[in-house]
Amino acid sequence: MLTEKKGGRIILSAGSQQEVDDWIAAIRKVQGTEKSAVVEEPAPAHPTGQGVPESKRHAEAAVESPAEGKRAKMSIADFDIHKVLGRGKFGKVLLCSQKSTGKTYAIKVIKKHEDSKSTESQILRSIRHPFIVALHYAFQGTERLFLVMEYVNGGELYFHVSNFGRFSEERVRFYGAEILLAVQCLHGKGVIYRDMKLENILLDKDGHVKITDFGLSKQEDDDDDSDTSVVGTLEYLAPEVIIGLKNSAAVDWWAYGVVLFEMLCGFHPFYSEDREEIRDNILKAKIEYPNHVSANARDLIGRLLERSPKKRLGTGGGQEVQGHPFFASVDFVKLFNKQIEPPFKPELVRAVSI
């Protein structure tokens, strides 16, 4: 192989056709080591879903294929890694900054395995919603998948409840309404979240919620009665999941009820130090409310924590939950557009804490 510089270019001269083929194969192999994609923003979800046909709601959130000119190769080498934000069974989340722009991101690094699927990436690519964490880029190496997401630095709701105790009813109403809109968006796309819990609900710098971590999520298939997977965190599992029935969107409304109870009361409705007792409590224990919980809040939570999924509030659609008296004072359109001031703003020393 001979090389010659001409006009700022390097010209490679091969001695045979076989040598040409070998070099082309080697170059393609290097180019294919890490595949990347720039994620185009889909159309925003409808704030309430009211008066919008199901087919149109799906169309509004459909992903547009990235324009060919906007595709860009990317790898983890394009980022400075500052620290590990969290670890899980199949990977970790890193706090990083992009070298070319200085912008800060949270990069989820997922180990590839035999059953690994790109469900989380597909879900995040298909959605743009003010209360769901945004995916900016996605690429993969030979052993790992990389999801480059917005960095949300206001802390988990679990942290805030644990450190400051229960929230006021007005504060719970605000967070609950924003979470409700996010769940409606997911269900409108046919996605079952399956991991609703305080740890997966973050606050941004302004005090709005962001739902994150879609590693356990799945597309709902009405014709599939075989999915009886027990996935999620025990304390938030719906009764039907524990006894091995089909996972449906109703499991998210149960977990949503648990989250509302925790924010209002400062403790878990089925708490026990014994895991078997937690299961028993979920299946049959009576829910006890502190005296400060209002009648409307009790009714809402009680209807969400209905043990029969067919009777559970929300099974007929998120509008059922929006229409409950607990949310009577909420303007969901203004809420979606972030025109309502959050009741609490996290105290941050700087926008990015490294």
C-alpha angles and dihedrals in degrees: 000000000000126000130206130180114225126169094341091310130107113230116205117205118197125204094216143010090252090057090050091051092048092053093047090051091049093050092049090050092054092046091051096051092093123021119197140183134196107226114230116214112251122217112286118263119253109263097230109005088224114146092003118118115237092243092053092047088057091048092052092058098040117129118245115218111252113259110254092239092056097055111113133183112237138173139175087265087074090069137066110226114219106173147329112268096187146339133223141176095278103026150327143261120241131199105227142164124216110243096216097050107018090231117148123233140170108235118201110208113199124190113231116237137167095275097036115135133182092235094124092049092046092051094048092045091055098051137068110177132150092232100043121078112256126236114217104174139003128194139152141217128200094278107018144047119221124206113188107204137171114277111241109194108174095095136251120294085236089062093049095047092045094049102036103027126227122353129236116262091250091054091047090049091054096048092039092053093049091048089048092056091050092051091048089053092051094047090047087059091049093252123142107205097201095180106071109152139129092261091061096050112083133186119227123219091274096048101259120132125250121192113216143175113057096177092119097040123115141185111257115238112193090198095054113088093164100081104100094143116157100221131151136046115319096231090059100040117122117234093250090057092052093051093046104255125144119293110240136164087272089078089068092054090052092051089045089057090051091051092050091050092050093050092048098042106026094232140067119272093224100033123160135145088230115077094208089054090052088056091049092047092051091051100046118352120120114242114242118204127201115243094253094064110103125234092249092051091049092050093049094048092043092054092047091049091053106140094217107076091206091059096040118118110255096032088106091050139292091279087075089062094042089054095055114114090242088072097039093115095050121103098206095192092056089043092053090050091049092242092135117083113240114242092231134031118199115242106239124179088209136354091259121037110202 
